[in-house]
Amino acid sequence: MAEVQKAARIGPPLRVVLVDDHEMVRAGLAGILTDAGMQVVGEASDVDEGVASVAEARPDVLVLDVRLPGGGGPAVLEGLDEIPATLAVSASDERDDVVRTIQAGATGYLLKTAAPDQFVDAVRSTAAGDPVFSPELAGHLLDLELADHVEDPEWESLTDREREVLRYLARGRTYKEIAAELFVAPKTVETHVRNVLHKLHLTNRHEAARWAAEHGFEL
């Protein structure tokens, strides 16, 4: 068993920069990361220090508080020439904080209510390029997804129900299955699909499903 555990640790440790304006928080996160076999290669307490620390250390992962002196966590990302994989770790679950941080380039967003093992897993996932978000933020992420397409005139031309039908099409659902999900008649679904095809200038449901998938509306 000891040999297996040793083999699992082979390879360079993940290098992490911590940016948080509370020294006790940084100390706690650093201890958790060190115990997990990672290396804290830089710390900072405000925006300017954060930008300088990341630029110098070039970490695998930046763990970033959202509310920082000097402009907030997003200002750190906006000040970097190259943004590393970034996990925002914040006490704030407010929509504006979440949306602005992700739009600035953060990979994921974890609330400080997360358990230590969840934090460690989130850092590792972030290093691998996999976004991690606290479940409580699901509604904000949906808002962010829709905001990304707000200037798409074709998407904006669809009604809420037509968008819903389009998402089901992208998941490969049949008219009957969609009707059952929406508690409407299959003929009603057909009408919605016809409207979608007309507005998107498409010829059949398969093209509509492909359009939705290509534009990221299959979720």
PyMOL CGO cylinders between C-alpha atoms (Angstrom):
from pymol import cmd
from pymol.cgo import CYLINDER

trace = [
    CYLINDER, 0.00, 0.00, 0.00, 2.84, 2.39, 0.89, 0.3, 1, 1, 1, 1, 1, 1,
    CYLINDER, 2.84, 2.39, 0.89, 4.44, 1.83, -2.52, 0.3, 1, 1, 1, 1, 1, 1,
    CYLINDER, 4.44, 1.83, -2.52, 1.20, 2.65, -4.31, 0.3, 1, 1, 1, 1, 1, 1,
    CYLINDER, 1.20, 2.65, -4.31, 0.79, 5.89, -2.38, 0.3, 1, 1, 1, 1, 1, 1,
    CYLINDER, 0.79, 5.89, -2.38, 4.36, 6.88, -3.12, 0.3, 1, 1, 1, 1, 1, 1,
    CYLINDER, 4.36, 6.88, -3.12, 3.91, 6.24, -6.83, 0.3, 1, 1, 1, 1, 1, 1,
    CYLINDER, 3.91, 6.24, -6.83, 0.81, 8.40, -6.88, 0.3, 1, 1, 1, 1, 1, 1,
    CYLINDER, 0.81, 8.40, -6.88, 2.89, 11.38, -5.71, 0.3, 1, 1, 1, 1, 1, 1,
    CYLINDER, 2.89, 11.38, -5.71, 5.45, 11.16, -8.51, 0.3, 1, 1, 1, 1, 1, 1,
    CYLINDER, 5.45, 11.16, -8.51, 5.57, 14.35, -10.56, 0.3, 1, 1, 1, 1, 1, 1,
    CYLINDER, 5.57, 14.35, -10.56, 6.04, 18.02, -9.77, 0.3, 1, 1, 1, 1, 1, 1,
    CYLINDER, 6.04, 18.02, -9.77, 3.64, 19.53, -7.24, 0.3, 1, 1, 1, 1, 1, 1,
    CYLINDER, 3.64, 19.53, -7.24, 1.07, 22.02, -8.43, 0.3, 1, 1, 1, 1, 1, 1,
    CYLINDER, 1.07, 22.02, -8.43, 2.34, 25.57, -7.99, 0.3, 1, 1, 1, 1, 1, 1,
    CYLINDER, 2.34, 25.57, -7.99, -0.23, 27.97, -6.56, 0.3, 1, 1, 1, 1, 1, 1,
    CYLINDER, -0.23, 27.97, -6.56, -0.40, 31.72, -5.93, 0.3, 1, 1, 1, 1, 1, 1,
    CYLINDER, -0.40, 31.72, -5.93, -2.83, 32.90, -3.25, 0.3, 1, 1, 1, 1, 1, 1,
    CYLINDER, -2.83, 32.90, -3.25, -4.38, 36.37, -3.45, 0.3, 1, 1, 1, 1, 1, 1,
    CYLINDER, -4.38, 36.37, -3.45, -6.58, 37.33, -0.49, 0.3, 1, 1, 1, 1, 1, 1,
    CYLINDER, -6.58, 37.33, -0.49, -6.56, 40.45, 1.66, 0.3, 1, 1, 1, 1, 1, 1,
    CYLINDER, -6.56, 40.45, 1.66, -6.91, 38.48, 4.91, 0.3, 1, 1, 1, 1, 1, 1,
    CYLINDER, -6.91, 38.48, 4.91, -3.65, 37.01, 6.18, 0.3, 1, 1, 1, 1, 1, 1,
    CYLINDER, -3.65, 37.01, 6.18, -5.39, 34.37, 8.27, 0.3, 1, 1, 1, 1, 1, 1,
    CYLINDER, -5.39, 34.37, 8.27, -7.34, 33.16, 5.23, 0.3, 1, 1, 1, 1, 1, 1,
    CYLINDER, -7.34, 33.16, 5.23, -4.15, 32.92, 3.17, 0.3, 1, 1, 1, 1, 1, 1,
    CYLINDER, -4.15, 32.92, 3.17, -2.44, 31.02, 5.99, 0.3, 1, 1, 1, 1, 1, 1,
    CYLINDER, -2.44, 31.02, 5.99, -5.33, 28.57, 6.22, 0.3, 1, 1, 1, 1, 1, 1,
    CYLINDER, -5.33, 28.57, 6.22, -5.52, 27.97, 2.47, 0.3, 1, 1, 1, 1, 1, 1,
    CYLINDER, -5.52, 27.97, 2.47, -1.73, 27.62, 2.26, 0.3, 1, 1, 1, 1, 1, 1,
    CYLINDER, -1.73, 27.62, 2.26, -1.80, 24.97, 4.98, 0.3, 1, 1, 1, 1, 1, 1,
    CYLINDER, -1.80, 24.97, 4.98, -4.52, 23.01, 3.21, 0.3, 1, 1, 1, 1, 1, 1,
    CYLINDER, -4.52, 23.01, 3.21, -2.66, 23.13, -0.11, 0.3, 1, 1, 1, 1, 1, 1,
    CYLINDER, -2.66, 23.13, -0.11, 0.68, 22.18, 1.46, 0.3, 1, 1, 1, 1, 1, 1,
    CYLINDER, 0.68, 22.18, 1.46, -0.90, 19.22, 3.26, 0.3, 1, 1, 1, 1, 1, 1,
    CYLINDER, -0.90, 19.22, 3.26, -2.29, 18.12, -0.12, 0.3, 1, 1, 1, 1, 1, 1,
    CYLINDER, -2.29, 18.12, -0.12, 1.18, 18.13, -1.66, 0.3, 1, 1, 1, 1, 1, 1,
    CYLINDER, 1.18, 18.13, -1.66, 0.94, 21.43, -3.50, 0.3, 1, 1, 1, 1, 1, 1,
    CYLINDER, 0.94, 21.43, -3.50, 3.41, 24.31, -3.41, 0.3, 1, 1, 1, 1, 1, 1,
    CYLINDER, 3.41, 24.31, -3.41, 2.43, 27.89, -2.60, 0.3, 1, 1, 1, 1, 1, 1,
    CYLINDER, 2.43, 27.89, -2.60, 4.83, 29.98, -4.68, 0.3, 1, 1, 1, 1, 1, 1,
    CYLINDER, 4.83, 29.98, -4.68, 3.40, 33.42, -4.01, 0.3, 1, 1, 1, 1, 1, 1,
    CYLINDER, 3.40, 33.42, -4.01, 0.97, 35.39, -1.86, 0.3, 1, 1, 1, 1, 1, 1,
    CYLINDER, 0.97, 35.39, -1.86, -0.60, 38.83, -2.21, 0.3, 1, 1, 1, 1, 1, 1,
    CYLINDER, -0.60, 38.83, -2.21, -3.16, 40.97, -0.39, 0.3, 1, 1, 1, 1, 1, 1,
    CYLINDER, -3.16, 40.97, -0.39, -4.27, 43.49, -3.02, 0.3, 1, 1, 1, 1, 1, 1,
    CYLINDER, -4.27, 43.49, -3.02, -4.60, 43.97, -6.78, 0.3, 1, 1, 1, 1, 1, 1,
    CYLINDER, -4.60, 43.97, -6.78, -1.14, 45.38, -7.52, 0.3, 1, 1, 1, 1, 1, 1,
    CYLINDER, -1.14, 45.38, -7.52, 0.61, 42.76, -5.40, 0.3, 1, 1, 1, 1, 1, 1,
    CYLINDER, 0.61, 42.76, -5.40, -1.50, 40.06, -7.00, 0.3, 1, 1, 1, 1, 1, 1,
    CYLINDER, -1.50, 40.06, -7.00, -0.58, 41.07, -10.54, 0.3, 1, 1, 1, 1, 1, 1,
    CYLINDER, -0.58, 41.07, -10.54, 3.11, 41.27, -9.62, 0.3, 1, 1, 1, 1, 1, 1,
    CYLINDER, 3.11, 41.27, -9.62, 3.10, 37.93, -7.78, 0.3, 1, 1, 1, 1, 1, 1,
    CYLINDER, 3.10, 37.93, -7.78, 1.42, 36.04, -10.62, 0.3, 1, 1, 1, 1, 1, 1,
    CYLINDER, 1.42, 36.04, -10.62, 3.66, 37.63, -13.26, 0.3, 1, 1, 1, 1, 1, 1,
    CYLINDER, 3.66, 37.63, -13.26, 6.76, 36.64, -11.29, 0.3, 1, 1, 1, 1, 1, 1,
    CYLINDER, 6.76, 36.64, -11.29, 5.79, 33.15, -10.12, 0.3, 1, 1, 1, 1, 1, 1,
    CYLINDER, 5.79, 33.15, -10.12, 3.84, 31.99, -13.20, 0.3, 1, 1, 1, 1, 1, 1,
    CYLINDER, 3.84, 31.99, -13.20, 1.79, 29.49, -11.17, 0.3, 1, 1, 1, 1, 1, 1,
    CYLINDER, 1.79, 29.49, -11.17, -0.21, 26.52, -12.37, 0.3, 1, 1, 1, 1, 1, 1,
    CYLINDER, -0.21, 26.52, -12.37, -3.22, 27.88, -10.49, 0.3, 1, 1, 1, 1, 1, 1,
    CYLINDER, -3.22, 27.88, -10.49, -4.19, 31.28, -9.13, 0.3, 1, 1, 1, 1, 1, 1,
    CYLINDER, -4.19, 31.28, -9.13, -6.50, 31.16, -6.11, 0.3, 1, 1, 1, 1, 1, 1,
    CYLINDER, -6.50, 31.16, -6.11, -8.16, 34.55, -6.11, 0.3, 1, 1, 1, 1, 1, 1,
    CYLINDER, -8.16, 34.55, -6.11, -10.39, 36.39, -3.67, 0.3, 1, 1, 1, 1, 1, 1,
    CYLINDER, -10.39, 36.39, -3.67, -13.05, 38.49, -5.37, 0.3, 1, 1, 1, 1, 1, 1,
    CYLINDER, -13.05, 38.49, -5.37, -13.21, 41.51, -3.09, 0.3, 1, 1, 1, 1, 1, 1,
    CYLINDER, -13.21, 41.51, -3.09, -9.73, 42.99, -2.84, 0.3, 1, 1, 1, 1, 1, 1,
    CYLINDER, -9.73, 42.99, -2.84, -8.34, 46.45, -2.18, 0.3, 1, 1, 1, 1, 1, 1,
    CYLINDER, -8.34, 46.45, -2.18, -7.46, 48.25, -5.39, 0.3, 1, 1, 1, 1, 1, 1,
    CYLINDER, -7.46, 48.25, -5.39, -10.29, 47.11, -7.64, 0.3, 1, 1, 1, 1, 1, 1,
    CYLINDER, -10.29, 47.11, -7.64, -11.27, 43.55, -6.72, 0.3, 1, 1, 1, 1, 1, 1,
    CYLINDER, -11.27, 43.55, -6.72, -10.23, 40.14, -8.00, 0.3, 1, 1, 1, 1, 1, 1,
    CYLINDER, -10.23, 40.14, -8.00, -11.30, 40.77, -11.60, 0.3, 1, 1, 1, 1, 1, 1,
    CYLINDER, -11.30, 40.77, -11.60, -8.84, 43.68, -11.73, 0.3, 1, 1, 1, 1, 1, 1,
    CYLINDER, -8.84, 43.68, -11.73, -6.01, 41.23, -11.05, 0.3, 1, 1, 1, 1, 1, 1,
    CYLINDER, -6.01, 41.23, -11.05, -6.99, 39.16, -14.07, 0.3, 1, 1, 1, 1, 1, 1,
    CYLINDER, -6.99, 39.16, -14.07, -7.46, 42.25, -16.21, 0.3, 1, 1, 1, 1, 1, 1,
    CYLINDER, -7.46, 42.25, -16.21, -3.95, 43.40, -15.27, 0.3, 1, 1, 1, 1, 1, 1,
    CYLINDER, -3.95, 43.40, -15.27, -2.23, 40.21, -16.43, 0.3, 1, 1, 1, 1, 1, 1,
    CYLINDER, -2.23, 40.21, -16.43, -0.72, 39.66, -19.86, 0.3, 1, 1, 1, 1, 1, 1,
    CYLINDER, -0.72, 39.66, -19.86, -1.39, 35.93, -19.49, 0.3, 1, 1, 1, 1, 1, 1,
    CYLINDER, -1.39, 35.93, -19.49, -4.09, 34.61, -17.16, 0.3, 1, 1, 1, 1, 1, 1,
    CYLINDER, -4.09, 34.61, -17.16, -3.30, 31.28, -15.45, 0.3, 1, 1, 1, 1, 1, 1,
    CYLINDER, -3.30, 31.28, -15.45, -5.96, 28.73, -14.53, 0.3, 1, 1, 1, 1, 1, 1,
    CYLINDER, -5.96, 28.73, -14.53, -7.86, 30.68, -11.89, 0.3, 1, 1, 1, 1, 1, 1,
    CYLINDER, -7.86, 30.68, -11.89, -10.12, 29.53, -9.08, 0.3, 1, 1, 1, 1, 1, 1,
    CYLINDER, -10.12, 29.53, -9.08, -12.04, 32.38, -7.48, 0.3, 1, 1, 1, 1, 1, 1,
    CYLINDER, -12.04, 32.38, -7.48, -12.61, 31.63, -3.78, 0.3, 1, 1, 1, 1, 1, 1,
    CYLINDER, -12.61, 31.63, -3.78, -14.96, 34.11, -2.17, 0.3, 1, 1, 1, 1, 1, 1,
    CYLINDER, -14.96, 34.11, -2.17, -17.49, 34.65, 0.58, 0.3, 1, 1, 1, 1, 1, 1,
    CYLINDER, -17.49, 34.65, 0.58, -19.65, 36.52, -1.92, 0.3, 1, 1, 1, 1, 1, 1,
    CYLINDER, -19.65, 36.52, -1.92, -22.38, 34.73, -3.84, 0.3, 1, 1, 1, 1, 1, 1,
    CYLINDER, -22.38, 34.73, -3.84, -23.75, 37.93, -5.36, 0.3, 1, 1, 1, 1, 1, 1,
    CYLINDER, -23.75, 37.93, -5.36, -24.55, 37.75, -9.05, 0.3, 1, 1, 1, 1, 1, 1,
    CYLINDER, -24.55, 37.75, -9.05, -22.46, 40.76, -10.06, 0.3, 1, 1, 1, 1, 1, 1,
    CYLINDER, -22.46, 40.76, -10.06, -19.35, 39.36, -8.34, 0.3, 1, 1, 1, 1, 1, 1,
    CYLINDER, -19.35, 39.36, -8.34, -19.76, 35.95, -9.98, 0.3, 1, 1, 1, 1, 1, 1,
    CYLINDER, -19.76, 35.95, -9.98, -20.48, 37.28, -13.47, 0.3, 1, 1, 1, 1, 1, 1,
    CYLINDER, -20.48, 37.28, -13.47, -17.73, 39.92, -13.47, 0.3, 1, 1, 1, 1, 1, 1,
    CYLINDER, -17.73, 39.92, -13.47, -15.11, 37.46, -12.18, 0.3, 1, 1, 1, 1, 1, 1,
    CYLINDER, -15.11, 37.46, -12.18, -15.91, 34.79, -14.75, 0.3, 1, 1, 1, 1, 1, 1,
    CYLINDER, -15.91, 34.79, -14.75, -16.06, 37.33, -17.56, 0.3, 1, 1, 1, 1, 1, 1,
    CYLINDER, -16.06, 37.33, -17.56, -12.63, 38.61, -16.48, 0.3, 1, 1, 1, 1, 1, 1,
    CYLINDER, -12.63, 38.61, -16.48, -11.17, 35.15, -17.07, 0.3, 1, 1, 1, 1, 1, 1,
    CYLINDER, -11.17, 35.15, -17.07, -11.59, 33.01, -13.94, 0.3, 1, 1, 1, 1, 1, 1,
    CYLINDER, -11.59, 33.01, -13.94, -11.96, 29.29, -14.62, 0.3, 1, 1, 1, 1, 1, 1,
    CYLINDER, -11.96, 29.29, -14.62, -14.27, 28.57, -11.69, 0.3, 1, 1, 1, 1, 1, 1,
    CYLINDER, -14.27, 28.57, -11.69, -15.83, 30.06, -8.56, 0.3, 1, 1, 1, 1, 1, 1,
    CYLINDER, -15.83, 30.06, -8.56, -15.93, 28.38, -5.15, 0.3, 1, 1, 1, 1, 1, 1,
    CYLINDER, -15.93, 28.38, -5.15, -17.61, 29.78, -2.05, 0.3, 1, 1, 1, 1, 1, 1,
    CYLINDER, -17.61, 29.78, -2.05, -15.57, 29.91, 1.16, 0.3, 1, 1, 1, 1, 1, 1,
    CYLINDER, -15.57, 29.91, 1.16, -18.18, 27.71, 2.81, 0.3, 1, 1, 1, 1, 1, 1,
    CYLINDER, -18.18, 27.71, 2.81, -16.67, 24.76, 0.90, 0.3, 1, 1, 1, 1, 1, 1,
    CYLINDER, -16.67, 24.76, 0.90, -14.94, 22.02, 2.88, 0.3, 1, 1, 1, 1, 1, 1,
    CYLINDER, -14.94, 22.02, 2.88, -11.12, 21.73, 2.69, 0.3, 1, 1, 1, 1, 1, 1,
    CYLINDER, -11.12, 21.73, 2.69, -11.27, 18.57, 0.57, 0.3, 1, 1, 1, 1, 1, 1,
    CYLINDER, -11.27, 18.57, 0.57, -13.65, 20.30, -1.84, 0.3, 1, 1, 1, 1, 1, 1,
    CYLINDER, -13.65, 20.30, -1.84, -11.19, 23.18, -2.10, 0.3, 1, 1, 1, 1, 1, 1,
    CYLINDER, -11.19, 23.18, -2.10, -8.30, 20.83, -2.86, 0.3, 1, 1, 1, 1, 1, 1,
    CYLINDER, -8.30, 20.83, -2.86, -10.32, 18.98, -5.49, 0.3, 1, 1, 1, 1, 1, 1,
    CYLINDER, -10.32, 18.98, -5.49, -11.36, 22.29, -7.02, 0.3, 1, 1, 1, 1, 1, 1,
    CYLINDER, -11.36, 22.29, -7.02, -7.74, 23.48, -7.30, 0.3, 1, 1, 1, 1, 1, 1,
    CYLINDER, -7.74, 23.48, -7.30, -6.73, 20.23, -8.99, 0.3, 1, 1, 1, 1, 1, 1,
    CYLINDER, -6.73, 20.23, -8.99, -9.68, 20.41, -11.38, 0.3, 1, 1, 1, 1, 1, 1,
    CYLINDER, -9.68, 20.41, -11.38, -8.85, 24.02, -12.19, 0.3, 1, 1, 1, 1, 1, 1,
    CYLINDER, -8.85, 24.02, -12.19, -5.26, 23.05, -12.99, 0.3, 1, 1, 1, 1, 1, 1,
    CYLINDER, -5.26, 23.05, -12.99, -6.63, 20.43, -15.39, 0.3, 1, 1, 1, 1, 1, 1,
    CYLINDER, -6.63, 20.43, -15.39, -8.78, 23.05, -17.11, 0.3, 1, 1, 1, 1, 1, 1,
    CYLINDER, -8.78, 23.05, -17.11, -12.07, 21.83, -15.67, 0.3, 1, 1, 1, 1, 1, 1,
    CYLINDER, -12.07, 21.83, -15.67, -14.30, 24.61, -14.31, 0.3, 1, 1, 1, 1, 1, 1,
    CYLINDER, -14.30, 24.61, -14.31, -15.65, 24.13, -10.78, 0.3, 1, 1, 1, 1, 1, 1,
    CYLINDER, -15.65, 24.13, -10.78, -18.56, 26.11, -9.33, 0.3, 1, 1, 1, 1, 1, 1,
    CYLINDER, -18.56, 26.11, -9.33, -20.35, 25.92, -6.00, 0.3, 1, 1, 1, 1, 1, 1,
    CYLINDER, -20.35, 25.92, -6.00, -23.84, 24.48, -6.54, 0.3, 1, 1, 1, 1, 1, 1,
    CYLINDER, -23.84, 24.48, -6.54, -25.39, 27.59, -4.99, 0.3, 1, 1, 1, 1, 1, 1,
    CYLINDER, -25.39, 27.59, -4.99, -24.23, 29.61, -8.01, 0.3, 1, 1, 1, 1, 1, 1,
    CYLINDER, -24.23, 29.61, -8.01, -26.19, 27.68, -10.63, 0.3, 1, 1, 1, 1, 1, 1,
    CYLINDER, -26.19, 27.68, -10.63, -28.70, 30.46, -11.22, 0.3, 1, 1, 1, 1, 1, 1,
    CYLINDER, -28.70, 30.46, -11.22, -25.97, 33.04, -11.77, 0.3, 1, 1, 1, 1, 1, 1,
    CYLINDER, -25.97, 33.04, -11.77, -24.24, 30.75, -14.27, 0.3, 1, 1, 1, 1, 1, 1,
    CYLINDER, -24.24, 30.75, -14.27, -27.44, 30.41, -16.27, 0.3, 1, 1, 1, 1, 1, 1,
    CYLINDER, -27.44, 30.41, -16.27, -27.71, 34.20, -16.34, 0.3, 1, 1, 1, 1, 1, 1,
    CYLINDER, -27.71, 34.20, -16.34, -24.11, 34.35, -17.53, 0.3, 1, 1, 1, 1, 1, 1,
    CYLINDER, -24.11, 34.35, -17.53, -24.77, 31.79, -20.27, 0.3, 1, 1, 1, 1, 1, 1,
    CYLINDER, -24.77, 31.79, -20.27, -27.73, 33.77, -21.56, 0.3, 1, 1, 1, 1, 1, 1,
    CYLINDER, -27.73, 33.77, -21.56, -25.85, 37.07, -21.30, 0.3, 1, 1, 1, 1, 1, 1,
    CYLINDER, -25.85, 37.07, -21.30, -23.15, 35.67, -23.58, 0.3, 1, 1, 1, 1, 1, 1,
    CYLINDER, -23.15, 35.67, -23.58, -25.77, 35.46, -26.33, 0.3, 1, 1, 1, 1, 1, 1,
    CYLINDER, -25.77, 35.46, -26.33, -27.73, 38.62, -25.62, 0.3, 1, 1, 1, 1, 1, 1,
    CYLINDER, -27.73, 38.62, -25.62, -26.43, 40.29, -28.77, 0.3, 1, 1, 1, 1, 1, 1,
    CYLINDER, -26.43, 40.29, -28.77, -27.24, 37.34, -31.01, 0.3, 1, 1, 1, 1, 1, 1,
    CYLINDER, -27.24, 37.34, -31.01, -30.20, 38.70, -33.03, 0.3, 1, 1, 1, 1, 1, 1,
    CYLINDER, -30.20, 38.70, -33.03, -31.39, 35.23, -34.04, 0.3, 1, 1, 1, 1, 1, 1,
    CYLINDER, -31.39, 35.23, -34.04, -31.47, 34.00, -30.44, 0.3, 1, 1, 1, 1, 1, 1,
    CYLINDER, -31.47, 34.00, -30.44, -33.16, 37.21, -29.33, 0.3, 1, 1, 1, 1, 1, 1,
    CYLINDER, -33.16, 37.21, -29.33, -35.87, 36.70, -31.97, 0.3, 1, 1, 1, 1, 1, 1,
    CYLINDER, -35.87, 36.70, -31.97, -37.05, 33.50, -30.28, 0.3, 1, 1, 1, 1, 1, 1,
    CYLINDER, -37.05, 33.50, -30.28, -39.67, 33.41, -27.54, 0.3, 1, 1, 1, 1, 1, 1,
    CYLINDER, -39.67, 33.41, -27.54, -38.85, 31.77, -24.21, 0.3, 1, 1, 1, 1, 1, 1,
    CYLINDER, -38.85, 31.77, -24.21, -40.86, 28.68, -25.16, 0.3, 1, 1, 1, 1, 1, 1,
    CYLINDER, -40.86, 28.68, -25.16, -39.16, 28.45, -28.57, 0.3, 1, 1, 1, 1, 1, 1,
    CYLINDER, -39.16, 28.45, -28.57, -35.77, 28.59, -26.86, 0.3, 1, 1, 1, 1, 1, 1,
    CYLINDER, -35.77, 28.59, -26.86, -36.87, 25.83, -24.51, 0.3, 1, 1, 1, 1, 1, 1,
    CYLINDER, -36.87, 25.83, -24.51, -37.96, 23.65, -27.40, 0.3, 1, 1, 1, 1, 1, 1,
    CYLINDER, -37.96, 23.65, -27.40, -34.71, 24.35, -29.21, 0.3, 1, 1, 1, 1, 1, 1,
    CYLINDER, -34.71, 24.35, -29.21, -32.69, 23.18, -26.22, 0.3, 1, 1, 1, 1, 1, 1,
    CYLINDER, -32.69, 23.18, -26.22, -34.65, 19.92, -26.12, 0.3, 1, 1, 1, 1, 1, 1,
    CYLINDER, -34.65, 19.92, -26.12, -34.02, 19.42, -29.83, 0.3, 1, 1, 1, 1, 1, 1,
    CYLINDER, -34.02, 19.42, -29.83, -30.29, 19.85, -29.22, 0.3, 1, 1, 1, 1, 1, 1,
    CYLINDER, -30.29, 19.85, -29.22, -30.49, 17.06, -26.65, 0.3, 1, 1, 1, 1, 1, 1,
    CYLINDER, -30.49, 17.06, -26.65, -31.97, 14.75, -29.28, 0.3, 1, 1, 1, 1, 1, 1,
    CYLINDER, -31.97, 14.75, -29.28, -35.52, 14.64, -27.88, 0.3, 1, 1, 1, 1, 1, 1,
    CYLINDER, -35.52, 14.64, -27.88, -38.44, 13.70, -30.11, 0.3, 1, 1, 1, 1, 1, 1,
    CYLINDER, -38.44, 13.70, -30.11, -41.56, 15.84, -30.48, 0.3, 1, 1, 1, 1, 1, 1,
    CYLINDER, -41.56, 15.84, -30.48, -43.48, 13.48, -28.20, 0.3, 1, 1, 1, 1, 1, 1,
    CYLINDER, -43.48, 13.48, -28.20, -40.76, 13.60, -25.55, 0.3, 1, 1, 1, 1, 1, 1,
    CYLINDER, -40.76, 13.60, -25.55, -40.62, 17.39, -25.69, 0.3, 1, 1, 1, 1, 1, 1,
    CYLINDER, -40.62, 17.39, -25.69, -44.40, 17.56, -25.45, 0.3, 1, 1, 1, 1, 1, 1,
    CYLINDER, -44.40, 17.56, -25.45, -44.35, 15.36, -22.35, 0.3, 1, 1, 1, 1, 1, 1,
    CYLINDER, -44.35, 15.36, -22.35, -41.66, 17.54, -20.73, 0.3, 1, 1, 1, 1, 1, 1,
    CYLINDER, -41.66, 17.54, -20.73, -43.57, 20.76, -21.44, 0.3, 1, 1, 1, 1, 1, 1,
    CYLINDER, -43.57, 20.76, -21.44, -47.06, 19.33, -20.79, 0.3, 1, 1, 1, 1, 1, 1,
    CYLINDER, -47.06, 19.33, -20.79, -48.32, 20.35, -24.23, 0.3, 1, 1, 1, 1, 1, 1,
    CYLINDER, -48.32, 20.35, -24.23, -49.57, 18.51, -27.31, 0.3, 1, 1, 1, 1, 1, 1,
    CYLINDER, -49.57, 18.51, -27.31, -47.04, 17.24, -29.89, 0.3, 1, 1, 1, 1, 1, 1,
    CYLINDER, -47.04, 17.24, -29.89, -48.77, 19.47, -32.46, 0.3, 1, 1, 1, 1, 1, 1,
    CYLINDER, -48.77, 19.47, -32.46, -47.91, 22.46, -30.30, 0.3, 1, 1, 1, 1, 1, 1,
    CYLINDER, -47.91, 22.46, -30.30, -44.27, 21.42, -30.30, 0.3, 1, 1, 1, 1, 1, 1,
    CYLINDER, -44.27, 21.42, -30.30, -44.37, 21.11, -34.08, 0.3, 1, 1, 1, 1, 1, 1,
    CYLINDER, -44.37, 21.11, -34.08, -45.69, 24.66, -34.30, 0.3, 1, 1, 1, 1, 1, 1,
    CYLINDER, -45.69, 24.66, -34.30, -42.88, 25.94, -32.10, 0.3, 1, 1, 1, 1, 1, 1,
    CYLINDER, -42.88, 25.94, -32.10, -40.32, 24.10, -34.21, 0.3, 1, 1, 1, 1, 1, 1,
    CYLINDER, -40.32, 24.10, -34.21, -41.73, 25.59, -37.41, 0.3, 1, 1, 1, 1, 1, 1,
    CYLINDER, -41.73, 25.59, -37.41, -41.41, 29.04, -35.88, 0.3, 1, 1, 1, 1, 1, 1,
    CYLINDER, -41.41, 29.04, -35.88, -37.83, 28.32, -34.83, 0.3, 1, 1, 1, 1, 1, 1,
    CYLINDER, -37.83, 28.32, -34.83, -36.90, 27.12, -38.31, 0.3, 1, 1, 1, 1, 1, 1,
    CYLINDER, -36.90, 27.12, -38.31, -38.41, 30.22, -39.87, 0.3, 1, 1, 1, 1, 1, 1,
    CYLINDER, -38.41, 30.22, -39.87, -36.66, 32.64, -37.51, 0.3, 1, 1, 1, 1, 1, 1,
    CYLINDER, -36.66, 32.64, -37.51, -33.27, 30.90, -37.77, 0.3, 1, 1, 1, 1, 1, 1,
    CYLINDER, -33.27, 30.90, -37.77, -33.55, 30.40, -41.54, 0.3, 1, 1, 1, 1, 1, 1,
    CYLINDER, -33.55, 30.40, -41.54, -33.18, 26.62, -41.25, 0.3, 1, 1, 1, 1, 1, 1,
    CYLINDER, -33.18, 26.62, -41.25, -34.93, 23.83, -43.13, 0.3, 1, 1, 1, 1, 1, 1,
    CYLINDER, -34.93, 23.83, -43.13, -35.44, 20.98, -40.65, 0.3, 1, 1, 1, 1, 1, 1,
    CYLINDER, -35.44, 20.98, -40.65, -35.25, 20.00, -36.99, 0.3, 1, 1, 1, 1, 1, 1,
    CYLINDER, -35.25, 20.00, -36.99, -31.82, 18.39, -37.40, 0.3, 1, 1, 1, 1, 1, 1,
    CYLINDER, -31.82, 18.39, -37.40, -30.36, 21.68, -38.59, 0.3, 1, 1, 1, 1, 1, 1,
    CYLINDER, -30.36, 21.68, -38.59, -32.03, 23.39, -35.63, 0.3, 1, 1, 1, 1, 1, 1,
    CYLINDER, -32.03, 23.39, -35.63, -30.50, 20.89, -33.19, 0.3, 1, 1, 1, 1, 1, 1,
    CYLINDER, -30.50, 20.89, -33.19, -27.06, 21.39, -34.76, 0.3, 1, 1, 1, 1, 1, 1,
    CYLINDER, -27.06, 21.39, -34.76, -27.46, 25.18, -34.61, 0.3, 1, 1, 1, 1, 1, 1,
    CYLINDER, -27.46, 25.18, -34.61, -28.33, 25.00, -30.92, 0.3, 1, 1, 1, 1, 1, 1,
    CYLINDER, -28.33, 25.00, -30.92, -25.37, 22.75, -30.11, 0.3, 1, 1, 1, 1, 1, 1,
    CYLINDER, -25.37, 22.75, -30.11, -22.93, 24.91, -32.07, 0.3, 1, 1, 1, 1, 1, 1,
    CYLINDER, -22.93, 24.91, -32.07, -24.14, 28.01, -30.22, 0.3, 1, 1, 1, 1, 1, 1,
    CYLINDER, -24.14, 28.01, -30.22, -23.93, 26.37, -26.80, 0.3, 1, 1, 1, 1, 1, 1,
    CYLINDER, -23.93, 26.37, -26.80, -27.66, 26.11, -26.10, 0.3, 1, 1, 1, 1, 1, 1,
    CYLINDER, -27.66, 26.11, -26.10, -27.86, 22.39, -25.49, 0.3, 1, 1, 1, 1, 1, 1,
    CYLINDER, -27.86, 22.39, -25.49, -27.59, 22.65, -21.69, 0.3, 1, 1, 1, 1, 1, 1,
]
cmd.load_cgo(trace, "trace")
